[in-house]
Amino acid sequence: MQNIENSNYFPEVTDYIKYPDPNQNAPFNKATHPSDKPIITKHIFAVDSRQRDYSFYSKANNYNISIPDRYRNVTGIELKAAMLPRTEYNVNSVNKYLDYSIGDYFRMISYNNDIIRNNGKPVDPGTYNLTIESPKNPGTQAVIEVLIDINNRIENYTIITAGAGYLHSNLPTVSLFDFKEFNVTIGIQYISELREGQYVIGGNPQFLNNSDKNNYQSWTPSKLVSELEATMSYGILKDTKYCYSRKPWTTLNSSATPIDIENFTEDYPLLFNSRIMSQYPIIDTFNSTSSTNDVPDNYDTNSCKFNRLYFTNTLILRTESSPSSGQLEGTSTFSDSNGFEYTILKYDLIPSSDNYILYCKLENPLKKISGNYWKGLEPGTLGNFSANLAHWEFLFATGMNYVINSASLIGFNKRNYFNPINNNSIIVNESTLIPKGLSYSTENDYYLFGDPEYIVLSFRPKYGGSALMGINDRVDSCNNSNIDRVFACLIYDTVQPAVLQDVSSGKSISTLNSISDKNNNLNTFVETSNSGSEVLVGNTGNQNVSDSKTPGMLKAMKGSDFDRKIVEFPQPVAQIYKLNIRFTKFSRGAIGSDEELYNFHGKEHLLLFEITCGDLLTGKRS
């Protein structure tokens, strides 16, 4: 008040309530009694997955666990540490998909049933041609006709000419006067799934015979390289036996004299050809006959790109005239100009034409004709019709499984690949390594251990029969992942999974580094059973793993390595006595699927939580 008097200032009546008043406000010297202070207690609670009830929860990815102490007035829960094994295979549900398309023609269109207008006025009934604009100059312009009914709406459409040279990954725009709401389908999109497992890259087919040291043609690579061929062909043919039961001729009994390799029927090329290449010089740019000799990339290089994967469609054709009905039904064969014979396994009709996409099988694949093995199908006249290799694209950016495809795993960038190289055959020791076809080469090395792994932790405490709202409302993300509104996201570095890496191939013939007789004579080897399955014989070990690069060792990640994984409750939770622990994968999985639980493959884990309570008696046994 002295300061107020000296300043000649007289406060308003309402100002007095701002100062201490024993009747209305707490005095300056009042201290909080100890009994009135909030009781803040912190407790460390360990969740060992081995403590769960195995009769109800056989797996450690989703289980309930009881809390022996009753934690009352819970104001916060924080994950302090997490010791988790990395157990997912390097090919699993979040990186096993391949999206690709076959064909460069109009297959269909769809549209909304709106009134068609021209400069705002309804269009008269009749027949009209659609306007088609493509970002790429097509080889043949498509012609599509629509019928407008008396209600000024599209009644139906007819593809007069399906066209050629269009891209599935960069669709043309279609319009009719003011109406532009057309959805276009170019070619046919296919989805292939790699079988989940722990892969090593494998290698190319084996040409050299250990017994007689002669070179023979083979079409069957090994391990992941073989799986890529098989799954892409199966995505089209849906023929398990044809795509997955191949064996290389090296499985013939070495004691048989002579080895009848030419009549071996289980070693044959599939629709797609996959090979691993080390490029020196850079194969995808080197061209000794190029007229642009001022481009440095057209000459040999002084460096090498290792571990590039090549994908070639060797037996997929687009016809320019109609085959006979017997050929389409697979009851007869046709021949190319070199005398090699083919059978049609499947076909797709190109709309409003007698042209087809043909998926073919090479007959007698290990025989020489005119002194040569098959080098790929020569486009042109094939029997009674003419055909060329069918256009195809990898859809790593716009395919249905763009989030969870295999692009990074095998060395592609996550973009669409729509401009294949029309390569000639690559011959090694008089045998065909890569047949003539339309090819894509990976831009990066394959990386089977490179991707980080994400696990989502969420839990739902149960108390008094009511659900605890908001406990997982912590992490924000987009809706094409499982991480949105979860409690915690746990991240692994590039670490070795706690799963089988590789076994010795021992006495079997090595496929990546040709033949190593020293390794082949060791006691651990793989034999083929009567059913065609590979069976490990002898001791396992690392005697012959030249095609397997050992990754880094497991690095345990703690919760404190990242941001604080804590949830706080503005209104304390009365009590918590049971937790439901769930571990899900970051990505949702295939289109249409819901969250997917992480697969620990039988391994256990440990979680440490700090539970904050505002109750003096919390943690006491009831």
C-alpha positions in Angstrom: 0.0 0.0 0.0 3.0 2.3 0.5 3.8 2.1 -3.1 0.3 2.8 -4.1 0.1 5.9 -1.9 3.4 7.3 -3.2 2.2 6.9 -6.8 -1.1 8.7 -5.9 -2.9 5.8 -7.3 -6.2 4.6 -5.8 -7.1 1.0 -6.9 -10.4 0.0 -8.0 -12.6 -2.0 -5.7 -12.2 -5.1 -7.9 -8.4 -5.0 -7.5 -8.5 -6.0 -3.8 -9.4 -9.6 -4.6 -6.0 -10.0 -6.2 -4.3 -9.7 -2.8 -4.3 -12.3 0.0 -7.5 -12.4 2.0 -7.8 -14.9 4.8 -11.4 -15.3 4.0 -11.1 -15.8 0.3 -7.4 -16.5 -0.6 -4.6 -18.5 0.9 -2.2 -16.4 2.9 1.4 -16.0 1.7 2.9 -18.0 4.6 0.6 -21.0 4.4 2.5 -24.3 3.8 1.0 -27.5 2.4 0.5 -30.0 5.2 2.4 -33.3 4.5 -0.9 -35.2 4.5 -2.2 -33.0 1.8 0.8 -33.4 -0.6 0.2 -35.7 -3.7 1.8 -39.0 -3.2 3.9 -39.8 -6.4 5.4 -43.2 -6.5 7.2 -44.9 -9.3 7.4 -48.7 -9.8 9.4 -50.7 -12.4 7.3 -53.6 -13.7 9.0 -56.3 -15.8 7.0 -58.2 -18.4 8.7 -61.5 -19.3 6.8 -63.2 -22.1 7.6 -66.6 -20.5 5.3 -65.7 -17.6 2.2 -65.9 -19.8 -0.3 -68.7 -19.7 0.9 -71.0 -22.6 -2.4 -72.9 -22.6 -4.1 -69.8 -23.9 -1.3 -67.8 -25.5 1.1 -70.1 -27.4 2.8 -67.2 -29.2 4.5 -64.1 -27.7 3.0 -61.6 -30.1 -0.5 -61.2 -28.4 -1.1 -62.3 -24.8 -2.6 -61.2 -21.5 -0.5 -61.1 -18.4 -1.6 -60.4 -14.8 0.0 -57.8 -12.6 0.6 -59.2 -9.1 0.5 -55.7 -7.5 -2.6 -53.5 -7.7 -1.4 -50.2 -9.1 -3.9 -47.5 -8.0 -4.4 -43.9 -9.2 -2.1 -44.6 -12.2 -1.0 -41.3 -13.8 1.5 -42.5 -16.3 3.0 -45.6 -17.9 6.4 -45.5 -19.6 8.4 -48.2 -21.5 11.9 -48.0 -20.2 13.5 -50.8 -22.1 12.7 -53.6 -24.5 14.8 -56.6 -25.3 13.4 -58.2 -28.4 14.8 -60.8 -30.8 14.7 -60.0 -34.5 13.1 -63.1 -35.9 11.4 -62.3 -39.1 12.8 -63.9 -42.2 14.5 -61.6 -44.7 11.6 -62.3 -47.1 8.4 -61.9 -45.1 4.9 -60.5 -45.4 6.0 -56.9 -45.7 8.4 -57.3 -48.6 7.4 -60.4 -50.6 5.2 -58.9 -53.3 6.0 -58.1 -56.9 3.5 -56.0 -59.0 3.9 -56.1 -62.7 1.8 -55.7 -65.9 1.8 -57.4 -69.2 0.6 -55.7 -72.4 0.5 -52.2 -73.8 -3.1 -52.1 -75.1 -6.5 -50.8 -73.9 -8.1 -53.6 -72.0 -11.1 -51.8 -70.5 -12.4 -48.5 -69.3 -14.9 -47.6 -66.5 -16.8 -44.4 -65.8 -19.5 -42.7 -63.6 -23.0 -42.6 -65.1 -23.2 -38.8 -65.3 -24.9 -36.7 -67.9 -22.5 -36.1 -70.8 -22.2 -32.4 -71.7 -20.5 -30.4 -74.4 -19.7 -26.8 -73.3 -22.2 -27.2 -70.5 -25.0 -28.5 -72.7 -26.2 -32.2 -72.8 -24.9 -34.2 -75.7 -27.5 -35.6 -78.2 -28.0 -39.4 -78.3 -25.7 -41.2 -80.7 -22.3 -42.7 -81.2 -19.1 -40.8 -80.4 -15.4 -41.6 -80.3 -13.4 -40.9 -77.1 -10.5 -38.5 -77.2 -7.4 -40.4 -76.1 -4.2 -38.5 -75.1 -1.1 -40.4 -74.1 2.2 -39.1 -72.5 4.0 -41.5 -74.8 3.5 -41.7 -78.6 1.7 -45.0 -79.0 2.6 -47.5 -81.7 -1.0 -47.9 -82.7 -3.6 -45.3 -81.8 -6.6 -46.9 -79.9 -10.1 -46.2 -81.0 -13.0 -46.5 -78.5 -16.6 -45.8 -79.4 -19.4 -44.9 -76.9 -23.1 -44.9 -77.2 -25.1 -42.0 -75.6 -28.7 -42.9 -74.8 -31.8 -40.6 -74.7 -30.9 -39.7 -71.1 -27.7 -38.2 -72.3 -25.7 -40.9 -70.5 -23.2 -43.5 -71.7 -25.1 -46.7 -72.4 -22.0 -48.8 -73.3 -18.6 -48.6 -75.0 -16.8 -50.6 -77.7 -13.1 -50.9 -78.1 -12.7 -50.7 -81.9 -8.9 -50.8 -81.8 -7.1 -51.7 -78.6 -3.9 -49.9 -79.7 -0.3 -50.5 -78.8 2.5 -48.6 -77.1 0.5 -47.4 -74.1 1.9 -47.6 -70.5 0.1 -49.2 -67.5 2.3 -47.1 -65.1 1.6 -43.8 -67.0 -1.9 -44.0 -68.1 -3.4 -42.1 -71.1 -6.2 -39.6 -70.4 -9.6 -40.3 -71.9 -12.3 -37.7 -72.3 -15.7 -37.1 -74.1 -16.4 -33.4 -74.5 -16.6 -32.0 -70.9 -16.6 -35.4 -69.3 -13.2 -36.7 -68.2 -14.0 -39.1 -65.4 -12.8 -42.3 -67.1 -10.7 -45.0 -65.5 -8.4 -46.7 -67.9 -6.8 -50.2 -67.7 -3.8 -50.9 -69.9 -2.8 -54.5 -70.2 -3.2 -56.9 -67.2 -1.7 -56.4 -63.8 -0.4 -59.4 -62.0 0.7 -59.9 -58.4 3.3 -62.4 -57.4 4.3 -63.5 -53.8 7.7 -64.8 -52.8 7.4 -67.6 -50.4 8.4 -66.4 -47.0 11.7 -67.7 -45.7 15.3 -66.9 -45.0 17.0 -66.7 -48.4 20.6 -66.4 -49.7 20.9 -64.9 -53.1 21.8 -68.2 -54.9 23.2 -68.1 -58.4 22.9 -68.7 -62.1 22.4 -72.1 -63.7 25.3 -74.6 -63.8 26.8 -75.3 -67.2 29.9 -77.4 -66.5 29.6 -81.1 -65.8 32.0 -82.4 -63.1 32.1 -85.9 -64.6 33.1 -85.2 -68.2 34.0 -81.5 -68.0 31.7 -80.7 -70.8 29.4 -77.7 -70.9 25.6 -78.3 -71.1 22.7 -75.9 -71.2 20.7 -75.4 -68.0 17.8 -73.0 -67.2 17.4 -73.5 -63.5 19.2 -71.2 -61.1 19.2 -71.6 -57.3 17.7 -70.1 -54.2 16.3 -66.6 -54.3 17.2 -66.2 -58.0 15.2 -69.3 -58.8 12.4 -68.2 -56.5 12.0 -64.9 -58.4 11.6 -66.8 -61.7 9.1 -69.2 -60.2 6.9 -66.8 -58.4 6.6 -64.3 -61.4 5.7 -67.2 -63.7 3.2 -68.6 -61.2 1.6 -65.2 -60.8 0.4 -65.6 -64.4 0.0 -69.4 -64.9 -1.2 -70.5 -61.4 0.5 -73.8 -62.2 2.3 -75.0 -59.1 4.0 -78.1 -60.6 5.2 -76.3 -63.7 6.6 -73.3 -61.9 8.1 -74.8 -58.7 9.1 -78.4 -59.5 12.1 -77.7 -61.8 15.4 -79.4 -61.2 18.8 -78.6 -62.8 20.3 -81.4 -64.8 23.0 -81.5 -62.2 20.6 -83.6 -60.1 21.2 -86.6 -62.5 22.9 -89.5 -61.0 26.6 -89.0 -61.6 27.2 -92.7 -61.9 24.9 -93.1 -64.9 26.9 -93.6 -68.1 26.3 -91.8 -70.3 24.5 -88.9 -68.7 21.4 -88.3 -70.8 21.2 -84.6 -70.3 19.4 -83.8 -73.6 16.4 -85.8 -72.6 16.2 -84.5 -69.1 12.7 -83.0 -68.9 12.8 -81.1 -65.6 15.3 -78.3 -66.5 13.5 -75.7 -68.6 13.0 -71.9 -68.8 10.0 -70.3 -67.3 8.1 -67.2 -68.6 10.6 -65.0 -66.9 14.3 -65.4 -66.7 16.2 -64.1 -63.6 20.0 -63.9 -63.5 22.6 -62.4 -61.2 25.2 -60.4 -63.1 28.4 -58.5 -62.3 28.7 -55.9 -65.0 32.2 -55.3 -66.4 31.9 -53.5 -68.7 28.5 -52.0 -67.8 26.3 -54.3 -69.8 23.2 -52.1 -69.8 25.0 -49.2 -71.5 27.8 -50.8 -73.5 27.1 -50.9 -77.2 30.0 -51.4 -79.5 27.9 -50.6 -82.6 26.4 -47.4 -81.3 26.5 -44.4 -83.6 26.8 -42.1 -80.6 30.5 -42.7 -79.9 30.8 -39.4 -78.1 29.0 -40.9 -75.1 31.6 -42.2 -72.6 29.2 -44.9 -71.3 29.3 -46.6 -74.7 32.8 -47.8 -74.0 34.3 -50.3 -71.6 34.6 -49.1 -68.1 37.4 -49.4 -65.5 35.0 -50.3 -62.7 32.4 -53.0 -62.0 28.9 -53.1 -60.7 28.4 -56.3 -58.8 25.3 -58.2 -57.9 22.8 -56.8 -60.4 19.7 -58.9 -61.0 18.3 -59.2 -64.6 14.7 -59.9 -65.3 13.7 -60.9 -68.9 10.3 -62.0 -70.3 11.5 -64.7 -72.7 8.3 -66.6 -73.5 5.6 -64.0 -73.5 4.4 -62.9 -76.9 1.9 -60.5 -78.4 0.5 -61.8 -81.7 -0.1 -59.7 -84.8 -2.3 -62.4 -86.3 -4.4 -65.2 -85.0 -2.9 -68.7 -84.1 -4.9 -71.8 -84.9 -7.5 -72.9 -82.3 -5.5 -76.1 -81.7 -2.5 -74.0 -80.7 -4.5 -71.9 -78.4 -5.8 -75.0 -76.6 -2.3 -76.2 -76.1 -2.8 -79.3 -78.3 -0.2 -78.5 -80.9 3.1 -76.7 -81.2 4.5 -73.9 -83.4 8.1 -73.3 -84.4 10.3 -70.3 -84.9 12.7 -69.7 -87.8 15.5 -71.6 -86.0 13.4 -74.7 -85.6 12.7 -74.6 -81.9 9.2 -75.6 -80.8 6.8 -74.0 -78.4 3.5 -74.8 -76.8 1.0 -72.2 -75.6 0.2 -72.6 -71.9 -2.2 -69.7 -71.5 -3.5 -66.8 -73.6 -5.3 -63.5 -73.1 -7.5 -62.1 -75.9 -6.8 -58.5 -76.9 -10.2 -56.8 -77.1 -12.0 -56.4 -80.4 -9.3 -58.3 -82.3 -8.0 -61.7 -83.2 -4.7 -60.9 -81.4 -3.5 -62.4 -78.2 -1.0 -62.3 -75.4 0.6 -65.8 -75.4 2.4 -67.5 -72.5 4.5 -70.2 -74.0 6.6 -73.3 -73.0 9.8 -74.2 -74.8 9.8 -77.8 -75.9 13.1 -79.9 -75.7 14.9 -77.1 -73.8 18.2 -78.9 -73.4 18.7 -80.0 -77.0 20.8 -78.3 -79.7 19.3 -77.5 -83.1 21.8 -76.7 -85.9 24.6 -76.8 -83.3 23.1 -74.2 -81.0 21.1 -74.1 -77.8 18.0 -71.9 -77.7 18.9 -68.2 -77.6 15.5 -66.8 -77.1 12.4 -66.5 -79.3 13.0 -64.7 -82.5 10.0 -62.3 -83.2 8.4 -62.6 -86.7 6.6 -65.4 -88.3 6.0 -68.3 -86.0 4.3 -71.2 -87.8 1.0 -69.8 -89.1 1.0 -66.4 -87.2 3.4 -63.6 -86.5 4.3 -62.2 -83.0 6.7 -60.0 -81.0 7.8 -60.0 -77.4 5.0 -58.6 -75.2 5.6 -55.3 -73.4 5.8 -55.6 -69.6 6.4 -53.2 -66.6 7.4 -53.4 -63.0 5.0 -51.4 -60.9 7.0 -50.7 -57.7 5.5 -47.2 -57.3 1.9 -47.6 -58.3 1.2 -51.3 -57.9 -1.4 -52.5 -55.3 1.4 -53.5 -52.9 3.7 -50.5 -53.4 4.4 -50.2 -49.6 5.3 -53.8 -49.1 6.9 -54.9 -52.4 10.4 -56.5 -53.0 12.0 -53.5 -54.8 14.6 -52.7 -52.1 15.2 -56.4 -51.3 16.3 -57.3 -54.9 17.9 -53.9 -55.8 15.3 -51.8 -57.6 14.3 -48.3 -56.5 10.7 -47.9 -55.6 9.6 -46.5 -58.9 7.9 -47.8 -62.0 10.0 -49.5 -64.7 8.3 -49.2 -68.0 11.1 -49.0 -70.6 12.7 -52.4 -70.9 16.0 -53.1 -72.7 15.5 -55.1 -75.9 18.6 -57.3 -75.3 20.2 -59.9 -77.4 21.0 -63.2 -75.8 24.1 -63.5 -73.6 26.1 -66.6 -74.2 28.6 -68.2 -71.8 30.7 -71.2 -72.8 28.3 -71.8 -75.8 25.3 -71.9 -73.4 22.6 -69.3 -73.1 22.8 -67.4 -69.8 20.2 -64.8 -70.7 17.9 -65.4 -73.7 16.8 -62.7 -76.0 13.9 -60.7 -74.5 12.8 -57.4 -72.9 14.9 -56.9 -69.7 15.1 -54.8 -66.7 18.3 -54.6 -64.6 18.3 -53.6 -60.9 19.9 -50.2 -60.2 21.3 -51.3 -56.8 22.9 -54.3 -55.2 20.5 -56.8 -53.7 20.3 -56.3 -50.0 18.8 -59.2 -48.0 19.8 -57.8 -44.6 19.5 -54.1 -45.3 16.0 -53.0 -44.4 15.4 -51.8 -40.8 12.6 -53.6 -39.1 9.7 -51.9 -37.2 7.5 -53.4 -34.6 4.5 -51.7 -33.1 3.8 -52.2 -29.4 0.3 -51.6 -28.1 -1.4 -52.8 -24.9 -4.8 -52.5 -23.3 -4.9 -52.5 -19.5 -8.1 -53.9 -18.0 -9.6 -52.6 -14.8 -13.0 -52.9 -13.4 -14.4 -54.3 -16.6 -14.0 -51.0 -18.4 -11.8 -50.1 -21.3 -9.0 -47.6 -20.8 -9.3 -45.0 -23.6 -6.4 -43.1 -25.0 -3.5 -45.3 -23.8 -2.3 -45.9 -27.3 -3.0 -42.4 -28.6 0.6 -41.5 -28.8 2.1 -42.0 -32.3 0.7 -40.3 -35.4 1.1 -41.8 -38.9 -0.6 -42.2 -42.2 -3.4 -44.7 -42.5 -1.6 -47.2 -44.7 0.4 -48.4 -41.8 -0.4 -50.0 -38.4 1.6 -47.4 -36.5 -1.1 -44.7 -36.3 -2.3 -44.1 -32.7 -0.1 -46.8 -31.1 1.9 -46.7 -27.9 5.4 -47.3 -29.2 7.3 -48.2 -32.4 10.4 -50.2 -31.8 13.1 -50.2 -34.4 15.9 -52.6 -35.2 19.1 -51.8 -36.9 20.5 -53.8 -39.8 21.0 -56.9 -37.7 21.1 -60.6 -38.2 17.8 -62.3 -37.6 17.7 -65.1 -35.0 16.8 -67.6 -37.8 18.6 -70.1 -40.1 21.0 -68.3 -42.4 22.5 -71.0 -44.6 23.6 -74.6 -44.6 26.6 -76.2 -46.3 25.8 -77.4 -49.8 28.8 -79.7 -49.5 29.0 -82.3 -52.3 26.3 -80.6 -54.4 27.7 -78.4 -57.2 28.2 -74.8 -56.3 26.3 -72.4 -58.5 27.6 -68.9 -57.8 31.4 -69.4 -58.1 31.2 -72.3 -60.6 32.8 -75.5 -59.2 34.9 -75.9 -56.1 36.0 -79.5 -55.9 37.5 -79.1 -52.4 34.2 -77.9 -51.0 32.2 -80.5 -53.0 34.3 -83.3 -51.3 33.4 -82.3 -47.8 31.1 -84.4 -45.6 28.1 -82.1 -45.5 26.0 -82.0 -48.6 22.5 -81.8 -49.9 20.8 -84.7 -51.7 17.4 -84.9 -53.5 14.8 -87.1 -52.0 12.4 -89.2 -54.1 9.8 -86.5 -53.8 12.1 -83.9 -55.3 12.8 -82.1 -52.0 16.3 -81.2 -51.0 17.5 -83.0 -47.8 20.5 -82.1 -45.7 22.8 -85.0 -45.2 25.6 -85.1 -42.7 26.7 -82.4 -40.3 25.7 -78.8 -40.8 28.4 -76.2 -41.0 30.0 -73.4 -43.0 32.1 -75.5 -45.3 30.5 -74.2 -48.5 28.8 -70.9 -48.1 30.6 -68.9 -50.7 27.3 -67.4 -51.9 26.3 -66.2 -48.4 27.7 -63.0 -46.9 27.4 -62.9 -43.1 25.7 -59.8 -41.8 26.3 -57.9 -38.6 25.5 -59.5 -35.2 22.4 -58.8 -33.3 22.3 -55.4 -31.6 19.8 -55.1 -28.8 17.8 -51.9 -28.9 16.5 -50.3 -25.7 13.5 -48.1 -25.4 15.7 -45.3 -24.1 17.5 -45.2 -27.4 14.6 -43.2 -28.9 12.0 -40.8 -27.6 10.3 -41.3 -24.3 7.6 -43.9 -24.8 5.2 -42.7 -22.2 1.5 -42.0 -21.8 0.1 -39.8 -19.1 -3.4 -39.7 -17.8 -4.9 -36.2 -16.9 -7.4 -38.1 -14.8 -5.7 -41.0 -12.9 -6.8 -44.5 -13.7 -8.3 -46.2 -10.6 -6.3 -49.4 -10.9 -4.5 -51.7 -13.4 -4.2 -55.4 -12.7 -3.9 -56.9 -16.2 -2.2 -56.0 -19.5 -2.8 -57.2 -23.0 0.5 -57.1 -24.9 0.4 -57.0 -28.7 3.2 -56.7 -31.3 2.2 -55.9 -34.8 4.1 -55.1 -38.0 4.5 -51.6 -39.2 2.9 -52.2 -42.6 -0.7 -53.5 -43.0 0.3 -56.3 -45.4 -1.6 -57.0 -48.6 -4.3 -54.8 -49.9 -7.5 -55.4 -47.9 -5.7 -57.0 -44.9 -5.9 -55.7 -41.4 -3.0 -55.4 -38.9 -0.7 -58.4 -38.9 1.0 -59.8 -35.7 4.8 -59.9 -35.7 6.2 -63.5 -35.9 8.7 -64.1 -33.1 9.2 -67.7 -34.3 9.1 -69.1 -30.8 11.5 -66.6 -29.3 10.7 -64.7 -26.1 11.2 -61.1 -25.0 11.4 -58.8 -22.0 9.8 -55.4 -21.4 10.4 -53.0 -18.6 7.7 -50.5 -17.7 7.8 -47.6 -15.2 4.3 -47.1 -13.7 3.7 -43.7 -12.0 1.0 -43.7 -9.3 -0.6 -41.0 -7.1 -1.5 -43.3 -4.2 0.4 -44.0 -1.0 -0.9 -47.5 -0.8 -0.3 -48.4 -4.5 1.8 -51.5 -5.2 0.5 -53.2 -2.0 -0.9 -56.6 -2.3 -4.7 -56.6 -1.8 
